[in-house]
Amino acid sequence: MDANNKSYFKVLKCLVILFWSALFLLKMLEIWRQFLNNDTFITIDHEAFESMDLPVLTICPNRAFKTLPPNGTDSTQIKDHGFTVEDIFHNADELLSNSAYELRETMARFFVKCHTIRVTSRARFQDYSNKYSFKKDTDYTIYIHDPGEEFWLLLGIYPYEITSVKVQANNSHGMAAADLLIKKEIIRSDDCINDIGSDQFAKCATEELIKQFLAVANCTSFLLEHLHPQQKLPYCHQQYLVYNDAVNLAQNLLKDILISRKCASMCDRTRYSVNLAEYHENVMFGSDDYFLACFFGTLNVEHKTEKYVYGFGTAIVAVGGSMGLFLGFSCLSISLSLLKMLENKFK
């Protein structure tokens, strides 16, 4: 081989080394970026059931009050002017007397007075036995969630998304009924350590909020007083439905509690996706009520696991794999090279 050909192959060899080295460096930058940004991906598995517990429904009239209360609203006036169970449901007596339902009054930041209902029996596929007859005096916002999660509605501070749907019972389009088809998903965080359920998580946040609120507050709001019924505090000022000092304080405290992770994290979180299918008035559905049937559209539950693209261990593996792929290095070849260097040094 003449000198020109040797020079040519040397240049070609350098170009090949530079090319694969550049690809290796680009891959390292990608691994480093995804590691620092905590990039994630989601794996999906399916699990089938014969029956499941229906989610809890928190039903909030879109009008806060039936009639506007006077200034200086307190809890008594809220009860007088807010929507009661009888004001919302035509079948209120059945819901209150039937042991298959647990119905209680709750408070929500943007709606004031709501009602949370839980079905105690398990439901099968397309089980139409859970029907609610709404009065058409107002429209409703319905939150679909797990037990205990109605607490997050109180201050409008959410640690995660809670599914909701708007039901236009007071409509001029002739709609008189709807099917609320529910699908259940379970979201799991792969790096979770101390797992607690959604109700324990909400209970922990509630207790921590009450403790911190009572330690610094000298006044309260009608939205908050049911959290601390044993300790009576005066109202901060005589206005209703405003961002007063007590509510602002409670919101900031709750944000700090969530950010500081004073409560153990949730490894598994349930999320419900819903589809509202409405029907027009006919012989079956008259014009006086708005009928809502709630049931599972499928009993197949999706388990979605969120995983980091690169944790510390997987990042090391990815670096090693890239070195082997692009540069031909391996633990064995590096070790042998080091031993060869030591052998030559001590010859």
C-alpha positions as CSV (number, residue, x, y, z in Angstrom):
1,M,0.0,0.0,0.0
2,D,1.5,3.3,-1.1
3,A,1.8,6.4,1.1
4,N,-1.3,8.1,-0.4
5,N,-3.5,5.1,0.3
6,K,-2.2,4.9,3.9
7,S,-3.0,8.6,4.5
8,Y,-6.5,8.1,2.9
9,F,-7.3,5.2,5.3
10,K,-6.0,7.2,8.3
11,V,-8.3,10.1,7.5
12,L,-11.2,7.6,6.9
13,K,-10.5,6.0,10.2
14,C,-10.5,9.3,12.0
15,L,-13.8,10.2,10.4
16,V,-15.4,6.9,11.5
17,I,-14.2,7.5,15.0
18,L,-15.5,11.1,15.1
19,F,-18.8,10.0,13.6
20,W,-19.5,7.3,16.3
21,S,-18.1,9.5,19.0
22,A,-20.5,12.3,18.0
23,L,-23.5,9.9,18.1
24,F,-22.3,8.7,21.5
25,L,-22.1,12.3,22.8
26,L,-25.6,13.1,21.4
27,K,-27.0,10.0,23.2
28,M,-25.3,11.1,26.4
29,L,-26.9,14.5,26.2
30,E,-30.3,12.9,25.6
31,I,-29.9,10.6,28.6
32,W,-28.7,13.5,30.8
33,R,-31.6,15.7,29.8
34,Q,-34.3,13.1,30.4
35,F,-32.6,12.2,33.8
36,L,-32.6,15.8,35.0
37,N,-36.1,16.5,33.7
38,N,-37.5,13.4,35.3
39,D,-39.2,12.4,32.1
40,T,-41.7,9.6,32.4
41,F,-43.6,7.1,30.3
42,I,-46.8,5.1,31.1
43,T,-47.4,1.4,30.9
44,I,-51.0,0.1,30.7
45,D,-52.4,-3.1,32.0
46,H,-56.1,-4.2,32.2
47,E,-58.0,-6.1,34.9
48,A,-61.5,-7.3,34.6
49,F,-64.1,-7.5,37.5
50,E,-67.6,-8.9,37.8
51,S,-68.7,-6.0,40.0
52,M,-67.1,-2.8,41.5
53,D,-67.9,-0.1,44.0
54,L,-69.4,3.0,42.3
55,P,-67.6,6.2,42.8
56,V,-68.8,8.8,45.2
57,L,-70.9,11.7,43.7
58,T,-70.7,15.2,45.1
59,I,-73.6,17.2,43.6
60,C,-73.3,21.0,43.7
61,P,-76.2,23.3,42.5
62,N,-74.7,25.9,40.1
63,R,-76.7,28.5,42.0
64,A,-75.1,28.9,45.5
65,F,-78.4,30.0,47.1
66,K,-82.1,29.5,46.4
67,T,-82.7,33.1,47.5
68,L,-79.9,35.7,48.2
69,P,-79.1,35.8,51.9
70,P,-78.4,39.0,53.8
71,N,-75.0,40.3,54.7
72,G,-73.3,38.7,57.6
73,T,-74.1,35.1,56.5
74,D,-73.6,32.5,59.1
75,S,-74.1,28.7,59.0
76,T,-77.8,29.0,60.0
77,Q,-78.5,31.3,57.1
78,I,-76.6,29.0,54.8
79,K,-79.0,26.2,55.8
80,D,-82.0,28.5,55.3
81,H,-80.9,29.9,51.9
82,G,-78.9,27.0,50.4
83,F,-80.3,24.1,48.5
84,T,-81.4,21.2,50.7
85,V,-81.6,17.5,49.7
86,E,-85.3,18.0,49.2
87,D,-84.6,21.0,46.9
88,I,-82.4,18.9,44.7
89,F,-83.9,15.5,44.5
90,H,-87.5,14.5,43.9
91,N,-86.6,11.1,45.4
92,A,-85.0,12.6,48.5
93,D,-87.1,10.5,50.9
94,E,-85.9,7.3,49.2
95,L,-82.3,8.4,49.3
96,L,-82.4,9.4,52.9
97,S,-84.3,6.3,54.1
98,N,-82.6,3.6,52.0
99,S,-79.6,2.0,53.6
100,A,-78.1,1.4,50.2
101,Y,-77.2,5.2,50.1
102,E,-75.1,7.3,52.3
103,L,-76.0,11.0,51.8
104,R,-74.4,13.9,53.6
105,E,-74.0,17.7,53.3
106,T,-70.6,19.1,52.3
107,M,-69.2,22.5,51.5
108,A,-67.4,23.6,48.3
109,R,-65.5,26.8,47.7
110,F,-67.2,27.9,44.5
111,F,-70.7,26.4,45.2
112,V,-71.0,26.8,49.0
113,K,-73.4,24.0,49.8
114,C,-73.2,20.5,48.1
115,H,-74.4,17.0,48.8
116,T,-72.2,13.9,48.7
117,I,-73.8,10.6,48.0
118,R,-72.3,7.1,48.2
119,V,-73.8,3.8,47.1
120,T,-73.0,1.1,49.6
121,S,-73.6,-1.9,47.3
122,R,-71.4,-3.0,44.4
123,A,-72.5,-2.4,40.8
124,R,-72.4,-4.7,37.9
125,F,-72.0,-3.9,34.2
126,Q,-74.6,-1.3,33.0
127,D,-76.5,-1.6,36.3
128,Y,-79.4,0.9,36.0
129,S,-80.5,0.5,39.6
130,N,-78.8,3.8,40.7
131,K,-81.1,6.5,39.4
132,Y,-81.5,10.1,40.6
133,S,-84.4,12.3,40.0
134,F,-83.2,16.0,39.9
135,K,-85.5,19.0,40.2
136,K,-85.1,21.4,37.3
137,D,-84.8,24.6,39.4
138,T,-81.1,24.9,38.6
139,D,-78.2,23.2,36.8
140,Y,-75.7,21.0,38.6
141,T,-72.0,20.3,38.7
142,I,-71.3,16.7,39.7
143,Y,-67.9,15.6,40.9
144,I,-67.0,11.9,40.5
145,H,-64.4,10.7,42.9
146,D,-63.3,8.3,45.7
147,P,-64.5,8.6,49.3
148,G,-62.9,11.4,51.2
149,E,-61.9,13.4,48.1
150,E,-64.8,15.8,48.5
151,F,-62.5,17.6,51.0
152,W,-60.5,19.1,48.2
153,L,-63.6,20.9,47.0
154,L,-63.8,22.9,50.2
155,L,-61.0,25.4,49.3
156,G,-60.6,24.6,45.6
157,I,-57.0,23.4,46.1
158,Y,-56.5,20.1,44.3
159,P,-53.5,17.8,44.6
160,Y,-54.6,16.1,41.4
161,E,-57.5,16.3,38.9
162,I,-61.0,15.4,40.1
163,T,-63.4,14.5,37.3
164,S,-66.5,16.6,37.0
165,V,-69.5,16.9,34.6
166,K,-72.1,19.6,34.2
167,V,-75.7,18.6,34.1
168,Q,-78.1,21.1,32.5
169,A,-81.3,20.1,34.2
170,N,-82.8,23.6,33.9
171,N,-82.6,23.6,30.1
172,S,-84.7,24.8,27.2
173,H,-83.6,22.0,24.8
174,G,-86.1,19.5,26.0
175,M,-83.6,17.2,27.7
176,A,-85.1,15.2,30.4
177,A,-82.7,12.4,31.2
178,A,-79.1,11.3,30.9
179,D,-76.9,8.2,31.3
180,L,-73.6,8.8,33.1
181,L,-71.3,6.1,31.9
182,I,-68.2,5.7,34.1
183,K,-64.8,4.2,33.4
184,K,-62.3,3.6,36.1
185,E,-58.5,4.0,35.8
186,I,-55.9,3.5,38.5
187,I,-52.8,5.7,38.2
188,R,-49.7,4.4,39.9
189,S,-46.4,6.3,40.6
190,D,-43.5,3.9,40.2
191,D,-41.3,5.7,42.7
192,C,-43.9,5.9,45.5
193,I,-42.7,4.6,48.9
194,N,-45.2,5.3,51.7
195,D,-48.5,4.4,50.2
196,I,-51.9,5.6,51.7
197,G,-55.4,5.6,50.2
198,S,-57.2,8.7,48.9
199,D,-59.4,8.9,52.1
200,Q,-56.4,8.6,54.4
201,F,-54.6,11.2,52.3
202,A,-57.5,13.6,52.6
203,K,-58.0,12.9,56.3
204,C,-54.3,13.6,57.0
205,A,-54.5,16.9,55.1
206,T,-57.7,17.8,56.9
207,E,-56.2,17.2,60.3
208,E,-53.0,19.1,59.5
209,L,-55.0,22.0,58.1
210,I,-57.1,22.2,61.2
211,K,-54.1,22.1,63.5
212,Q,-52.2,24.8,61.6
213,F,-55.3,27.0,61.1
214,L,-56.3,27.0,64.8
215,A,-52.7,27.8,65.8
216,V,-52.6,31.1,63.9
217,A,-56.2,32.2,63.2
218,N,-58.4,34.4,65.3
219,C,-61.4,34.4,63.0
220,T,-63.1,32.0,60.6
221,S,-65.5,31.7,57.7
222,F,-68.7,29.8,57.3
223,L,-66.9,27.7,54.7
224,L,-64.4,26.5,57.4
225,E,-66.3,26.4,60.6
226,H,-67.5,22.8,60.2
227,L,-63.8,21.8,60.2
228,H,-63.4,22.9,63.8
229,P,-66.8,22.5,65.4
230,Q,-65.3,22.2,68.9
231,Q,-63.6,25.6,68.8
232,K,-65.9,28.5,68.0
233,L,-64.2,31.5,66.3
234,P,-65.8,34.8,65.3
235,Y,-66.3,35.5,61.6
236,C,-63.5,37.6,60.0
237,H,-65.9,40.1,58.7
238,Q,-69.6,40.4,57.8
239,Q,-69.6,39.5,54.1
240,Y,-70.4,36.3,52.3
241,L,-68.8,34.5,49.3
242,V,-65.7,36.7,49.3
243,Y,-62.0,35.8,49.5
244,N,-61.8,36.8,53.2
245,D,-58.7,36.5,55.4
246,A,-59.7,33.1,56.9
247,V,-60.2,31.4,53.5
248,N,-57.0,32.9,52.1
249,L,-55.1,31.7,55.1
250,A,-56.6,28.2,54.9
251,Q,-55.8,28.0,51.2
252,N,-52.1,29.0,51.7
253,L,-51.8,26.6,54.6
254,L,-53.2,23.7,52.5
255,K,-50.8,24.6,49.6
256,D,-47.9,24.5,52.0
257,I,-49.1,21.1,53.4
258,L,-49.2,19.6,49.9
259,I,-45.9,21.1,48.8
260,S,-44.0,20.1,51.9
261,R,-45.5,16.5,51.7
262,K,-46.5,16.4,55.4
263,C,-48.8,13.5,54.5
264,A,-47.5,10.3,53.0
265,S,-47.8,10.1,49.2
266,M,-50.4,8.1,47.3
267,C,-49.0,5.3,45.2
268,D,-52.3,4.4,43.6
269,R,-54.8,7.1,42.6
270,T,-58.2,6.4,41.0
271,R,-59.3,8.5,38.1
272,Y,-62.8,8.3,36.5
273,S,-63.6,9.2,33.0
274,V,-67.2,9.8,32.2
275,N,-69.5,10.2,29.2
276,L,-72.9,12.0,29.6
277,A,-75.5,10.8,27.1
278,E,-78.7,12.9,27.3
279,Y,-82.2,12.1,26.1
280,H,-85.2,14.2,25.1
281,E,-88.6,14.3,26.9
282,N,-90.9,11.5,25.9
283,V,-93.6,9.3,27.5
284,M,-91.0,7.8,29.8
285,F,-89.2,11.0,30.8
286,G,-91.6,13.8,31.6
287,S,-90.9,17.5,31.9
288,D,-91.0,17.8,35.7
289,D,-87.8,16.0,36.6
290,Y,-84.4,15.3,35.2
291,F,-83.4,11.7,35.5
292,L,-79.8,10.6,35.8
293,A,-78.7,7.0,35.8
294,C,-75.1,6.3,36.9
295,F,-73.4,3.0,36.0
296,F,-70.1,1.6,34.8
297,G,-69.8,1.5,31.0
298,T,-67.1,-1.2,31.4
299,L,-65.8,-3.3,34.3
300,N,-62.3,-3.4,32.8
301,V,-60.0,-1.3,34.9
302,E,-57.0,0.3,33.3
303,H,-53.8,0.2,35.5
304,K,-51.5,3.0,34.3
305,T,-48.1,3.0,35.9
306,E,-46.0,6.1,35.5
307,K,-42.3,5.3,35.3
308,Y,-39.2,7.4,35.0
309,V,-37.4,7.0,31.6
310,Y,-34.1,7.1,33.5
311,G,-33.6,6.7,37.2
312,F,-30.0,6.6,38.5
313,G,-29.6,2.8,37.9
314,T,-31.2,2.8,34.4
315,A,-29.1,5.9,33.4
316,I,-25.9,4.0,34.3
317,V,-27.1,1.0,32.3
318,A,-28.0,3.3,29.3
319,V,-24.5,5.0,29.4
320,G,-22.8,1.6,29.4
321,G,-25.0,0.3,26.6
322,S,-24.3,3.4,24.5
323,M,-20.5,3.1,25.1
324,G,-20.7,-0.5,23.9
325,L,-22.9,0.3,20.9
326,F,-21.2,3.4,19.6
327,L,-17.6,3.0,20.8
328,G,-17.2,-0.7,21.3
329,F,-16.3,-0.4,25.0
330,S,-17.4,-2.9,27.6
331,C,-16.5,-3.5,31.2
332,L,-14.4,-6.5,30.1
333,S,-12.5,-4.5,27.4
334,I,-11.8,-1.6,29.7
335,S,-10.6,-3.9,32.5
336,L,-8.3,-5.8,30.1
337,S,-6.9,-2.5,28.8
338,L,-6.2,-1.3,32.3
339,L,-4.5,-4.6,33.1
340,K,-2.4,-4.3,29.9
341,M,-1.3,-0.8,30.9
342,L,-0.3,-2.0,34.3
343,E,1.5,-5.0,32.8
344,N,3.5,-2.8,30.4
345,K,4.4,-0.4,33.3
346,F,5.9,-3.0,35.5
347,K,7.8,-4.9,32.8
